[in-house]
Amino acid sequence: MIPVKVSDKALEEIKKTIAHKNIPDEYGLRIGVNGGGCAGVSYVLGFDKKGTGDAEFTLDNVPVYIAKKDTMFLIGMEVDFYEGNDARGFTFIKSDEKQQSVQ
């Protein structure tokens, strides 16, 4: 079971990106984190090949790769897609925290 939830809106945008940006077949969606020290973590979302230390999941025929070391930081998170007058993009949401945008 995938440790991070991906909203329907985010999955729709991910599929559009795959279709319109010609993402190669050997690439999947990379969900991860950077950092982890005193400053906390920043969340990462992109396309990448599967690495040796990755767990692999599938969401509606989209391969998802998560480095095993990142799993503990992603449990309980949700990837969503925000579209408003002020901004547009993917966000990471935790139920008990404020929304954090992908940097």
Contacts in CASP RR format, 6 or more apart in sequence:
PFRMAT RR
TARGET T0000
AUTHOR 0000-0000-0000
METHOD contacts of the structure
MODEL  1
MIPVKVSDKALEEIKKTIAHKNIPDEYGLRIGVNGGGCAGVSYVLGFDKK
GTGDAEFTLDNVPVYIAKKDTMFLIGMEVDFYEGNDARGFTFIKSDEKQQ
SVQ
2 57 0 8 1.000
2 59 0 8 1.000
2 64 0 8 1.000
2 66 0 8 1.000
3 66 0 8 1.000
3 71 0 8 1.000
3 74 0 8 1.000
3 75 0 8 1.000
3 76 0 8 1.000
3 77 0 8 1.000
4 31 0 8 1.000
4 66 0 8 1.000
4 74 0 8 1.000
4 75 0 8 1.000
4 76 0 8 1.000
4 77 0 8 1.000
4 78 0 8 1.000
4 79 0 8 1.000
5 76 0 8 1.000
5 77 0 8 1.000
5 78 0 8 1.000
5 79 0 8 1.000
6 14 0 8 1.000
6 59 0 8 1.000
6 64 0 8 1.000
6 78 0 8 1.000
6 79 0 8 1.000
7 78 0 8 1.000
7 79 0 8 1.000
7 80 0 8 1.000
7 81 0 8 1.000
9 80 0 8 1.000
9 81 0 8 1.000
10 79 0 8 1.000
10 80 0 8 1.000
10 81 0 8 1.000
10 90 0 8 1.000
11 59 0 8 1.000
11 60 0 8 1.000
11 62 0 8 1.000
12 81 0 8 1.000
13 81 0 8 1.000
13 89 0 8 1.000
13 90 0 8 1.000
14 29 0 8 1.000
14 62 0 8 1.000
15 60 0 8 1.000
15 62 0 8 1.000
17 23 0 8 1.000
17 47 0 8 1.000
18 47 0 8 1.000
18 62 0 8 1.000
23 47 0 8 1.000
26 49 0 8 1.000
27 47 0 8 1.000
27 48 0 8 1.000
27 49 0 8 1.000
28 47 0 8 1.000
28 48 0 8 1.000
28 49 0 8 1.000
28 50 0 8 1.000
28 62 0 8 1.000
28 63 0 8 1.000
28 64 0 8 1.000
28 65 0 8 1.000
29 45 0 8 1.000
29 46 0 8 1.000
29 47 0 8 1.000
29 59 0 8 1.000
29 62 0 8 1.000
29 63 0 8 1.000
29 64 0 8 1.000
29 65 0 8 1.000
30 44 0 8 1.000
30 45 0 8 1.000
30 46 0 8 1.000
30 47 0 8 1.000
30 48 0 8 1.000
30 64 0 8 1.000
30 65 0 8 1.000
30 66 0 8 1.000
31 43 0 8 1.000
31 44 0 8 1.000
31 45 0 8 1.000
31 46 0 8 1.000
31 64 0 8 1.000
31 65 0 8 1.000
31 66 0 8 1.000
31 70 0 8 1.000
31 74 0 8 1.000
31 79 0 8 1.000
32 43 0 8 1.000
32 44 0 8 1.000
32 45 0 8 1.000
32 66 0 8 1.000
32 67 0 8 1.000
32 70 0 8 1.000
32 73 0 8 1.000
32 74 0 8 1.000
33 41 0 8 1.000
33 42 0 8 1.000
33 43 0 8 1.000
33 44 0 8 1.000
33 70 0 8 1.000
33 73 0 8 1.000
33 74 0 8 1.000
34 41 0 8 1.000
34 42 0 8 1.000
34 43 0 8 1.000
34 44 0 8 1.000
35 41 0 8 1.000
35 42 0 8 1.000
36 73 0 8 1.000
41 73 0 8 1.000
42 100 0 8 1.000
42 103 0 8 1.000
43 77 0 8 1.000
43 92 0 8 1.000
43 100 0 8 1.000
43 102 0 8 1.000
43 103 0 8 1.000
44 102 0 8 1.000
45 79 0 8 1.000
45 90 0 8 1.000
45 92 0 8 1.000
45 102 0 8 1.000
48 65 0 8 1.000
49 65 0 8 1.000
50 56 0 8 1.000
50 63 0 8 1.000
50 65 0 8 1.000
51 65 0 8 1.000
51 67 0 8 1.000
53 67 0 8 1.000
53 68 0 8 1.000
53 69 0 8 1.000
54 65 0 8 1.000
54 66 0 8 1.000
54 67 0 8 1.000
54 68 0 8 1.000
55 65 0 8 1.000
55 66 0 8 1.000
55 67 0 8 1.000
55 68 0 8 1.000
55 71 0 8 1.000
56 63 0 8 1.000
56 64 0 8 1.000
56 65 0 8 1.000
57 63 0 8 1.000
57 64 0 8 1.000
57 65 0 8 1.000
57 66 0 8 1.000
58 64 0 8 1.000
66 74 0 8 1.000
76 94 0 8 1.000
76 95 0 8 1.000
77 92 0 8 1.000
77 93 0 8 1.000
77 94 0 8 1.000
78 92 0 8 1.000
78 93 0 8 1.000
78 94 0 8 1.000
78 95 0 8 1.000
79 90 0 8 1.000
79 91 0 8 1.000
79 92 0 8 1.000
80 90 0 8 1.000
80 91 0 8 1.000
80 92 0 8 1.000
80 93 0 8 1.000
81 89 0 8 1.000
81 90 0 8 1.000
81 91 0 8 1.000
82 88 0 8 1.000
82 89 0 8 1.000
82 90 0 8 1.000
82 91 0 8 1.000
82 99 0 8 1.000
82 101 0 8 1.000
83 89 0 8 1.000
87 101 0 8 1.000
89 101 0 8 1.000
89 102 0 8 1.000
90 101 0 8 1.000
90 102 0 8 1.000
91 99 0 8 1.000
91 100 0 8 1.000
91 101 0 8 1.000
91 102 0 8 1.000
92 99 0 8 1.000
92 100 0 8 1.000
92 101 0 8 1.000
92 102 0 8 1.000
93 99 0 8 1.000
93 100 0 8 1.000
94 100 0 8 1.000
END
